[in-house]
Amino acid sequence: MKIIIIGGVTAGMSAVSKITGGSRAEVVVYEKGAICSCGTCGLPYYLANREADIRQAVAAMEETLRTSGVTAHCRHEVLSVACDRKQVTVRNLDNGQVFDDHYDKLVIAAGSHNLIPDVPGVEKVGVQVLKTVEDVIFLREFTKTPFVHDITIIGGSFAGLELAKAFLKMGRSVRIIEKEDQLLPTFDREVSAMIQRELEESGVKIHLRETLRGFTGGTFIEKTETSRGSYDTDLAMMAVGVAPNTGCLTGSGISMTPQGEIIINKSMETNVPDVYAVGDCTRSLEGSLRTSSLKMADLEIARTGLTEQEAKKQGGMGSRVKTALVTANDRPGLCPNANQITVKMVYDGASGRILGAQAWGKKNVIARINMFAVAIESGMTPEQLGNVDFSYSSAASSIWDPVQVVCHDAR
């Protein structure tokens, strides 16, 4: 059997790992970029950590592909997909050659690209995105000079805050421009406000309800112009959102949303037999918990499932949506390094099912959110989760875990 994978970054490499772990299939990867890699979410780390050598990570992935028997073609762009003939048309970007290849099964892991606002000056040197290994290589060179000091980040999303963290670590002046009235719109307002306070205490300047108008300067960017002001800028990072790389699927018969996301089920199947899709070019019919986390300055935050506002809008639940909010220690207060974790749980007051959770604290937050992710998938109630017999250690955990405390508060 021959399996073709479109895309050789995070989702594509995860697919390679799953397939080669228990199959003798012939696997061919077509990647438009110059490098096949995994873990691109870690690119801000490589940007901020001058001692980290990204070449080692790339070399390790190349070795993994070689030992797995995978044939990986970088700088090869898939132009179209003909599902009726089980065929992809590919262009070699180095020599322009166009050819066809056939598959028995197809995995689409084409990923996404950053949206770039159509404003004056966006073409200037210093208006940049961080999406690929090539991007981080450029940024590490561009920011070697201390003259690249004033960093403006357009967008207060997860990506924008990850960038802010990286540039703070580099000792740069950081400003975030966000057109909405809060950072991280996928969190409830009290969580967003906590994150904003932490950022501002770390020195980040935050501008909400402010719209980008353009960039000014000569060849290089000098200022960011917005609806409310003009700010010195040596480097502007765009983090306003992404769009799926699914243009090659036009006319393929594969179902997509109006935004171009491939529609899949929980088994990653599309509407076309033997065609699967993974990663951020997809939209699941069954929905997603969107479990995610971020560490910003001294604050670790995480979420899973629905926020309070999302739950109220979904399915007309309205007043059925209940919440519980508590702050509790992750270990006994007399132990060294005891840490407080705040947990907000969202649940259905009628059925009792847990719908979502958000948590924040200095450390050990992600483990608690993972507990809620399992509980949501299992259809558990606060009472059921609160009665789970969690491990107890006088040096490492409290008698009552913060997850149990918030569940008992709901009861």
C-alpha positions, 0 to 999 in steps of 0.5 A: 500500500502507498500512502501520500502525506501532503505536508511535512511539518507538525501534523504531517510528521505525527502522521508519519510516526503513527503510520510507520509505527505499525505498518509496512506501507510505502510512505511518501511526504510532499512538503512545500517548505525547505525543511521537514520538521516537527514541533513548530509550536516550539519555534518561539523557544528557539527564537529566545534561546540563543544557545538552542541549536535548531539544526539539531532538531532538524537533523534529528527529524531527518534521521527519523525519516531516513530510518523509518524508510519514509521518502520525503520531498521538500520544496515540492508543492502539491498543485491539485488532488484528483480523488477519483483517480487517487492522484496528486499533481506535484511541482518541484519548486527547484526545477519547475518540473510538474508530475503526477503521483498515485496513492492508495491512501492520502493524508492531508496535513497541509497546515495553515499560513499567517494572515497578513492585513492589507495595509500600507507598508506591510512589505517593509523589511521588519514586518514578519511572521513566525510560522516556519523554521526558515522564519525563525532562522531569519529572526534570530539573525535579524534580532542579533543587533541591539538596534532591533529593540522596539517590538510591536506584536499585532494580535493578542492571540496565543501566538501573539503572547508566545511571541511576547514571551520570547521577546521579553526573554531577549530583553526587548521592549514589547507592545501588543496591539489588539483590535478586540476588547480583551486578550485571548478571546478563547478565555473568559474575561476574568482569566484574560484580565489576570493574564493582562495584569501579569503581562503589564507587570512584566513590562509589556505595553498592551493596547486594546480596541486599537486597529492597525492602519499601516507601517511607515519608514524607508526600506525598514519599518520605523513606526506602527500606525494605528487608529489611536497612535503611532509607535516606534517599531524596529520589528512588527510581528503579525499574529492576527490569525491563520488560514488553511492551506487547502487551495490545492483541493479545489474541485477534488470533491473533498468537503470543506467549510466556507473558510476552506477547512477540511471537514473530518470526523473523529477518525480524521476521515473526510467525506471521500474514501481513503482520504484523511486530514489532520492538523490546523487545516481541518474542522471536526464535525464532532467538535474539539475540546481545544485543550491548550496552555501557555506560560507567560512570565510567572503565570501558567494558564490552560483551558479545555472544553467550553468557556462560560460564554461559549456554553451559554451560546451553544444549543440555547443552554443559557441559564442552565450553564453553571460555574464554580471558581476556587483557589486552592494549594497544589500541596500542603501550605507548610511544604516548600514551594506551595503554589496556589491554582485558581480553577474555573469550571463550567458545567450543565446545571441540568444534566450535571455534565462538565463542559469546560475548565480554565485554570491559572497559577505559577505552576502545575496547571496543565496537569489539572486541565488534563484531568478535566479534558478526560472528564469531559470526554467521559461525560463525567459530572463534578460529583464523579470527578470530585470523588476520584481517588487522586494520589496523595503525597504530603510533600507533593500534593494536597489532601484535596486537589484543586480539581476536587475542591472546585468540584465540591464547590459546584455540589 
